[in-house]
Amino acid sequence: MNVFDRAAVRRHRDRAAPRFESFRFLFEETAERLVERLDDVRRDFPSALDLGMHQGEVARLLADGRKGIRTVVGCDLSEAMAARAGPPGLLRAVADEEFLPFPEASFDLVVSNLSLHWVNDLPGALLQLRRALKPDGFFIGSMLGGETLFELRRCMMDAEMELSGGVSARISPFAEIRDAGALLQRAGFALPVVDGDTITVTYENAFRLMADLRGMGETNAGLGRPRTPTRRALFLRAAERYAELYAEPDGRVAATFQILWMAGWAPHESQQRPLRPGSAAARLADALGTEERKANP
C-alpha cells in the first residue's frame, strides 16, 4: 500500500536544496548522534553507503577515516540535494531508496539519516539494504517516529474541525517504535536493536516552525493530503491554538521530533545464535544455588 507521493518527496527536497544549509540543524544533530552510536561498534568498515544523504551531514563526519572508512558513497532521491552534498571527494549517486541500484554485498556499512520515514515499502527498502551489505556488514539509521510534531498535528485538527467541521491529512504519518524491530527482523537482519529519542525545538511561533519544515524539505507528502490551497484562516487559527496549548514561559512554542534509531547486521556464521531448547550444559538451579523442583502435573 502506498502512503507517500514519492514525486512530491523529490520536489520538496529539490525546492529545499538551494537554502538547505540554513535549515539542516536537525539533520546535523541526528548525524552526530548516529555517528556517536557507530563509534560504540568495535569494528572497522572500509566501504560505506550514506542512503538518503541530503547534503552529506553523516558523510562529512565519516570522511576523516573514522571507523576505518576509506570509501563513502552518498545517495539521495533528489539530484539537487546530491549535487550540493559534501565532503569533497564524496562519490554521489541519485537513486530512490525503494529501488536501490547497488549489487549485492557492495558495502561494509550502510547509514541512513532522517530519510526512510518517507519510504512506502519500508520492509522492502530494508531488505534491499541488507542485500547491499557484505556478510556481517552493519546498518544503522534514524527516522522520524510517530510522536513527531504531535503538537502541530493536534492544532491543525482542532482548527480545521472548528472552521470546517472535519479534518484532513495535513501531517504525514510516521512509523511507531514498536514496529521498527519487527521490520528489521522481517528484512532478515540479525541482532536487531531499536530505540527512541526525543528532540524538542522551540520557535517564536507556529509559522516559524512551518517555515523550517518547508526549508528542511519535510512538508506533507502523503498521498491523501489536500490538493487545494489551504485557507489563511486555518493557519491563523492553528497558530493561535498552538500558542494556547504549547507556549513556554518565555512565549515560544515547543515542537517535538521523535527519532527512531535502528541497527542490525547482515547475517554471518560468526554471529551469536540462541542455543536449541534443552541443549544447556549447566543447570539454572546450580547457578542460583537453589533446589530444582518439578512443576505440579
C-alpha positions as CSV (number, residue, x, y, z in Angstrom):
1,M,0.0,0.0,0.0
2,N,1.4,3.4,-1.0
3,V,1.1,6.1,1.6
4,F,3.6,8.7,0.3
5,D,3.8,10.6,-3.0
6,R,7.5,9.9,-3.8
7,A,7.5,12.5,-6.6
8,A,6.3,15.1,-4.0
9,V,9.2,14.0,-1.7
10,R,11.6,14.6,-4.5
11,R,10.1,18.0,-5.3
12,H,10.2,19.1,-1.7
13,R,13.9,18.2,-1.5
14,D,14.7,19.9,-4.8
15,R,13.0,23.0,-3.6
16,A,14.8,23.0,-0.3
17,A,18.2,22.2,-1.7
18,P,19.5,25.8,-2.5
19,R,18.9,27.0,1.1
20,F,19.1,23.7,3.0
21,E,22.3,24.8,4.8
22,S,20.2,27.3,6.7
23,F,17.7,24.7,7.9
24,R,19.6,21.5,8.4
25,F,20.2,21.8,12.2
26,L,18.0,18.7,12.9
27,F,19.9,16.6,10.4
28,E,23.2,17.8,11.7
29,E,22.2,16.9,15.3
30,T,21.0,13.4,14.4
31,A,24.0,12.8,12.2
32,E,26.3,13.5,15.2
33,R,24.2,11.2,17.4
34,L,24.2,8.5,14.8
35,V,28.0,8.6,14.4
36,E,28.4,8.5,18.2
37,R,26.4,5.3,18.2
38,L,28.6,3.9,15.4
39,D,31.7,4.7,17.4
40,D,30.5,2.2,20.0
41,V,30.7,-0.6,17.5
42,R,34.2,-2.2,17.7
43,R,34.6,-2.8,14.0
44,D,36.1,-1.0,11.0
45,F,34.1,-0.5,7.8
46,P,36.2,0.1,4.7
47,S,33.2,1.0,2.5
48,A,30.1,2.8,3.4
49,L,26.8,3.9,1.8
50,D,25.1,7.1,3.1
51,L,21.5,6.5,1.9
52,G,19.2,9.5,1.7
53,M,22.2,11.7,2.4
54,H,20.5,15.1,1.8
55,Q,23.7,17.2,1.7
56,G,26.1,14.8,3.3
57,E,25.6,15.5,7.0
58,V,26.7,12.0,8.0
59,A,29.3,11.6,5.2
60,R,31.2,14.7,6.4
61,L,31.6,13.0,9.8
62,L,32.9,9.8,8.2
63,A,35.3,11.5,5.7
64,D,38.3,11.6,8.0
65,G,38.8,7.9,8.0
66,R,36.5,7.3,11.1
67,K,35.9,3.6,11.7
68,G,38.5,2.7,9.1
69,I,36.3,4.0,6.3
70,R,38.1,4.6,3.0
71,T,35.2,5.0,0.6
72,V,31.8,6.7,1.1
73,V,29.1,6.6,-1.5
74,G,26.3,9.2,-0.9
75,C,22.9,8.6,-2.4
76,D,19.8,10.7,-2.5
77,L,16.4,10.8,-4.2
78,S,17.0,14.5,-5.1
79,E,19.5,15.4,-7.8
80,A,19.6,19.0,-6.4
81,M,20.5,17.7,-3.0
82,A,23.1,15.3,-4.3
83,A,24.8,18.0,-6.4
84,R,25.4,20.1,-3.3
85,A,26.5,17.3,-1.0
86,G,29.9,17.2,0.6
87,P,32.5,16.5,1.6
88,P,34.9,16.9,-1.4
89,G,35.6,13.5,-2.9
90,L,32.3,12.0,-1.9
91,L,31.0,9.6,-4.6
92,R,27.5,10.7,-5.3
93,A,24.5,8.8,-6.7
94,V,20.9,9.8,-7.4
95,A,18.5,6.9,-6.7
96,D,15.3,6.0,-5.0
97,E,15.5,4.3,-1.6
98,E,12.8,1.9,-2.8
99,F,14.8,0.8,-5.9
100,L,18.5,0.7,-5.0
101,P,20.9,0.2,-7.9
102,F,23.7,-1.4,-5.9
103,P,24.8,-5.0,-6.4
104,E,24.6,-7.4,-3.5
105,A,27.4,-7.4,-0.9
106,S,28.7,-4.0,-2.0
107,F,29.2,-2.3,1.4
108,D,30.6,-3.0,4.8
109,L,28.3,-0.3,6.3
110,V,25.0,1.4,5.4
111,V,23.9,4.6,7.3
112,S,20.7,6.5,6.7
113,N,19.8,9.7,8.5
114,L,16.2,11.0,8.6
115,S,15.2,9.7,5.2
116,L,13.5,6.3,5.5
117,H,10.3,7.7,7.0
118,W,9.3,8.8,3.5
119,V,9.5,5.3,2.1
120,N,6.3,3.4,1.1
121,D,7.6,-0.1,1.3
122,L,9.9,0.1,4.3
123,P,10.3,-3.7,4.7
124,G,11.3,-3.9,1.0
125,A,13.8,-1.0,1.4
126,L,15.4,-2.6,4.4
127,L,15.6,-5.9,2.6
128,Q,17.5,-4.2,-0.3
129,L,19.8,-2.5,2.3
130,R,20.5,-5.9,3.9
131,R,21.3,-7.4,0.5
132,A,23.6,-4.4,-0.3
133,L,25.7,-5.2,2.8
134,K,28.5,-7.7,2.8
135,P,28.1,-10.7,5.2
136,D,28.5,-9.3,8.7
137,G,28.0,-5.8,7.4
138,F,26.3,-3.3,9.6
139,F,23.2,-1.0,9.1
140,I,22.4,2.0,11.4
141,G,19.8,4.5,10.7
142,S,17.5,7.2,12.1
143,M,14.0,8.2,11.0
144,L,11.1,10.3,12.4
145,G,8.7,8.4,14.7
146,G,5.0,8.6,15.4
147,E,5.2,11.2,18.1
148,T,6.9,13.7,15.8
149,L,5.0,17.1,15.5
150,F,2.1,15.8,17.6
151,E,1.6,19.4,18.7
152,L,1.2,20.7,15.2
153,R,-1.0,17.8,14.2
154,R,-3.4,18.4,17.1
155,C,-3.6,22.2,16.5
156,M,-4.3,21.7,12.7
157,M,-7.0,19.2,13.5
158,D,-8.6,21.5,16.1
159,A,-8.6,24.5,13.8
160,E,-10.0,22.5,10.8
161,M,-12.7,20.9,12.9
162,E,-13.7,24.3,14.3
163,L,-13.7,26.1,10.9
164,S,-14.8,23.3,8.6
165,G,-16.5,20.6,10.7
166,G,-14.0,17.9,9.6
167,V,-10.3,17.1,9.3
168,S,-7.8,16.3,6.5
169,A,-4.5,14.5,6.5
170,R,-2.3,17.6,6.8
171,I,0.7,16.0,8.6
172,S,2.3,12.9,7.1
173,P,2.1,9.6,9.2
174,F,5.2,8.2,10.8
175,A,6.2,4.7,12.0
176,E,5.8,3.6,15.6
177,I,8.8,2.4,17.6
178,R,7.1,-0.9,18.4
179,D,7.0,-1.7,14.7
180,A,10.7,-0.9,13.8
181,G,12.3,-4.0,15.3
182,A,9.8,-6.3,13.6
183,L,10.6,-4.6,10.3
184,L,14.3,-5.3,10.7
185,Q,13.7,-8.9,11.5
186,R,11.3,-9.2,8.6
187,A,14.1,-7.9,6.3
188,G,16.5,-10.5,7.5
189,F,18.7,-8.5,9.8
190,A,20.5,-10.3,12.6
191,L,20.8,-8.9,16.2
192,P,18.4,-6.0,15.5
193,V,18.3,-3.1,18.0
194,V,15.7,-0.3,18.1
195,D,15.2,2.6,20.5
196,G,13.8,6.1,20.5
197,D,15.0,9.6,21.3
198,T,13.2,12.9,21.5
199,I,14.4,16.3,20.4
200,T,12.4,19.3,21.4
201,V,12.8,22.6,19.5
202,T,11.3,25.9,20.4
203,Y,10.1,28.5,17.9
204,E,8.9,32.1,18.0
205,N,5.5,30.8,16.8
206,A,3.9,28.1,14.7
207,F,4.6,29.9,11.5
208,R,8.3,29.8,12.1
209,L,8.0,26.0,12.7
210,M,6.1,25.6,9.4
211,A,8.8,27.7,7.6
212,D,11.5,25.4,9.0
213,L,9.7,22.3,7.8
214,R,9.5,23.7,4.3
215,G,13.2,24.7,4.4
216,M,14.0,21.2,5.5
217,G,12.0,19.6,2.7
218,E,9.9,17.9,5.3
219,T,6.4,19.2,4.4
220,N,3.5,16.8,3.9
221,A,3.9,14.3,1.0
222,G,1.1,11.9,1.9
223,L,-1.0,10.7,-1.0
224,G,-4.1,11.7,1.0
225,R,-3.0,15.3,1.5
226,P,-5.4,18.1,0.4
227,R,-4.7,19.2,-3.2
228,T,-6.4,22.6,-2.9
229,P,-4.8,25.7,-1.4
230,T,-5.3,26.0,2.4
231,R,-7.3,29.0,3.7
232,R,-5.2,31.5,5.6
233,A,-7.8,31.5,8.3
234,L,-6.9,27.8,9.1
235,F,-3.3,28.6,9.6
236,L,-4.0,31.6,11.7
237,R,-6.4,29.6,14.0
238,A,-3.9,26.7,14.2
239,A,-1.2,29.2,15.3
240,E,-3.5,30.6,17.9
241,R,-4.3,27.2,19.2
242,Y,-0.6,26.2,19.2
243,A,0.2,29.2,21.4
244,E,-2.8,28.4,23.7
245,L,-1.6,24.8,24.3
246,Y,2.1,24.7,23.9
247,A,3.6,28.1,24.8
248,E,6.7,28.1,27.0
249,P,7.0,30.6,29.9
250,D,9.0,32.8,27.5
251,G,6.2,32.8,24.9
252,R,8.0,30.5,22.5
253,V,6.2,27.3,21.4
254,A,7.6,23.7,21.5
255,A,7.8,21.2,18.7
256,T,8.6,17.5,19.3
257,F,10.7,15.4,16.9
258,Q,10.8,11.7,17.9
259,I,13.8,9.9,16.5
260,L,13.7,6.2,15.9
261,W,17.2,4.5,15.9
262,M,17.6,1.2,14.1
263,A,20.6,-1.1,13.8
264,G,21.2,-4.6,12.6
265,W,23.7,-6.9,10.9
266,A,23.8,-8.8,7.7
267,P,23.8,-12.5,8.7
268,H,27.1,-14.3,9.1
269,E,28.1,-17.6,10.6
270,S,30.3,-16.0,13.1
271,Q,27.4,-14.1,14.8
272,Q,25.9,-15.2,18.1
273,R,22.9,-17.5,17.9
274,P,20.4,-18.7,20.5
275,L,21.0,-22.3,21.7
276,R,18.5,-25.0,20.9
277,P,16.0,-25.6,23.7
278,G,17.2,-28.3,26.0
279,S,20.9,-28.0,24.9
280,A,22.2,-26.1,28.0
281,A,25.3,-27.5,29.6
282,A,24.6,-26.2,33.1
283,R,21.5,-26.2,35.4
284,L,19.9,-22.9,36.3
285,A,19.3,-24.3,39.8
286,D,23.0,-24.8,40.3
287,A,23.8,-21.2,39.2
288,L,21.2,-19.8,41.6
289,G,22.3,-22.1,44.4
290,T,18.8,-23.5,45.0
291,E,16.9,-26.8,44.7
292,E,15.2,-27.7,41.5
293,R,11.6,-28.8,41.9
294,K,9.3,-30.3,39.3
295,A,6.2,-28.4,38.5
296,N,2.9,-30.0,39.7
297,P,1.4,-32.1,37.0
